[in-house]
Amino acid sequence: MVASRHNRGVKVLLVEDDKSIAESVVASLQTAGLEVHHVVNGADAIAAALSESPDVVLMDLGLPDMDGLDASKAIREKSSVPIIIVSARGDELDRVLGLELGADDYVVKPFSQRELLARIRAVTRRNSETPSATSVREGARLQIDERTHTVLLDDVEIALTAKEFDLLAYLYAEPGIVFRRNDILEHVWDTNWYGTTKTLDAHIASIRKKLGSPDWIQSVRGVGFKYVEVAA
């Protein structure tokens, strides 16, 4: 794997208690040009995530002192750093729960280093892009400001994860237009998407819950999703 200039300066916090897996991931990511700090438990993960400002956290779930889901939740309560859960627990319930607690992505072991690197690029890419203008709509209940990464519903700020924000902003840009699942995944996640569309469904469900109604993002059977302005 050749180091890419696009990866330089990206700081990864790896939370993994399995020594062999950690060594493999660290070596692979460093070869690709990323900076990696490795910790083995949840307490150290929370402390490092809040004090060292990493660009992305890779979180194992089976940690010696706590569940990685609890560690992810603790980090998310105080930081918007992208979190990718990396776990052997591939149940749909674990995936959905992880995303609902604020994770941006979920990778199931065993995984290829190429896949992991693609996921890291996907969650960090948008944070480094030039912010776009405020999406102000006269009289609209929902307002999105991409410069400050804020969402206001009836003048009350709604807390979204980085990936939830990107997804909602993408649909919000063209109300009433139906976006196909694959197009959403390619734009919001990565052009080289390796996962299933269940990740998309989990994020949609979480956004609907936070907005207080499923009507804001409507499903179009067999096609995808569209954003709809909801009257008070």
N, C-alpha and C positions, 0 to 999 in steps of 0.2 A: 504494500500500500504506500503510495507516494504522498508526502505531505502537500497539502493544498494551501495556497495563500489565503483562501476563503476561511480556513480553519484557524489561522494564526491569531493568537490572543484570546481565543475562546477558552474560558475557564470552566472546567467540569468538576463538580463535587460528586465523587463516586462513593455510595454507601453500600458496602458489600462485606459480609463477614466470612465468605468462603475465599480462602487465600488463593487457590488456584484460579478461580474465576476472576478475582480482582487483579491478579498479576497479568492475566491474559488481556483483560479490558484495558488496563493501564498501558500496557505495552502497545496495543493496537491504536489507542487514541493518541498517545504520544507520537507514534510513528506518523499519524495523520496530521500532526502539527498542533494538537490541542494540549492545554495545560491541565493536569489532573491532580486533584487532592483526594486521597483515599482515606475514609474513616470506616470503622467496623460496627458502630452501634448508633442507635437513634439519638441518644443524648448529644454525642459529638456531631452528628449530622445537623441537628437543630442549631447548635451553637455555631458551627461553621457556615451554615447557610445564611445566618443572620449577621455574622461578623465579617465574612470574607467576600460577600457579594459575587458569588459565582454566576456564570451565564446560564447554567443548567445544572439540575440535580438529577443523578441517576440513583433511584431508590429501590433497594431490595426490600421485600416484605418480611422475610423470616429473620429478623435481627435478634441478637441475644438478650437485649434489655426491654424491647417493646416491639409492637407490630409496626412495620413500615408505613401502614396506613395512618396510624396515630402520629408518627413522626411527620408525615406529609401534611397532615391537617395542622399540626403545630406550626410548621413552616409557613403554610399558606395563610394562616391567621395574621402573620406579621410581614410577609414578603410576597411579591408577585413573581419571583423567580420561576422560570419554567421547570416543572418536575416531570420526569419520565420514570414510571414505575417499571422495574426490571425484575420479574419474578417467575418462579416455576408454577405459581398458582394461576392457571389459565381459565378458571371458571368465569362464566359471564358475570356472576354476582360480584366476584372480586374486581373484575374490570370496571363494571358500572360503579361500584362503591368507590373505587380509586378515583375515577373521573369526577364523581359527585363531591368528593372531598377536596378537589382542587388540582388533581394531577392533569397534565396536559396531554399525556400519551401513556400507553401501556404496552410493554414488550414482554413476550413470554419466552422463558428459557426452554430449550436451548435456542439461541439466536445467532445469526451471522454478524460478524463485526461490521460488515458493509451495511447491513440493515440498521444496526445501532447508530452508525455514523450518519446515515440518512435521516433517522429520526431526530438526532441532535441538530443537524442542519435545519430541519424543518421548524423546530420550535424556537431556534435562536435567530433564524433568518429575518423574520418580520420585525423583531425588536431592533434590528440594526438598519432597517430601511428608513428612508426619509419620511417623516410624518406628513400626512396629507391634511387638507384643510378641514375645518369643522363642518360636520354635516348638520346644518341648521335648517329646520323645516318649520315655517311659520304655522303656528297653531297645532303642531304635532305633539302628542303626549310624550313620545320617545325621542330623545335627542342624543346623538353620539358625537363626541369630540375625539377625533383620532390623534390630535396633537397631545392631549392630556390623558388619553386612554380612559375616558370617563363616559358613563352611560347614565342619563337622567330619565326617570319615568315619573311624570307629573312633578317635576322639580326635585325628586328624591333620588339620590345616587344609588345605583344598583351595582353590587360587587360581583364582578365576573373574573374568571381566570383569564390569562392571556389568550388562550386558544378559544375560549368562549367569546371573548371580545372580537377576535379576528373573524370568527364565524358569523356572529351577529352583524358586524359591520359590512361583511361581504354581501349578505342577503339584504340588508337595510339600504344599500346603495341603489337598488332598483326594486322598489315596492311592486308587488304583483307579478314580477317575473319569476318563472319557475326555473330553478337551477338544478341541473342533473347531479346525482350523487357523485359521480366520478369527477365532474368539474369542480364541485365543492372541495372534494378531497385533494385534488391537484392544486387548487389555489390556496386553500387554508392550511393544508398539511405539507405536501411535497409532491412534486411531479413524479417522483419515484416512490409511490405509495406501496407499502408491503402488507398492510393490515386489511382487516375486513371493514365493512361499512357499519358494523356495530359500534365502533368508536364514534362515528358521526351521530348515530341515533342517541347514544348516551349523552353527547354534548347538547344535542337539540332538546332532549328531555330536561336536562339541567337548566338550560336557558329559559325554557317555558316555565319551569317551576319558579325561577327567580323573578320572572316578569309577572307571575301570578296568574297566567292564563296560557293555554295551548294555542289560542287564536292568533298570537303574534307571528308564529312560524307554523304554517300549514303544510301538511303532507299532501303530495300529489301522487297517488298510487302508481307504482311502476316507473316513476320519473324522478322525483326528488322533492325539493322544498321551496317555498316562497315566503317572503316577508309580507305581512298585511298590517296596515295601520288599523288599530283598534280604537273605536270611539269610547269615550268615557261612559 
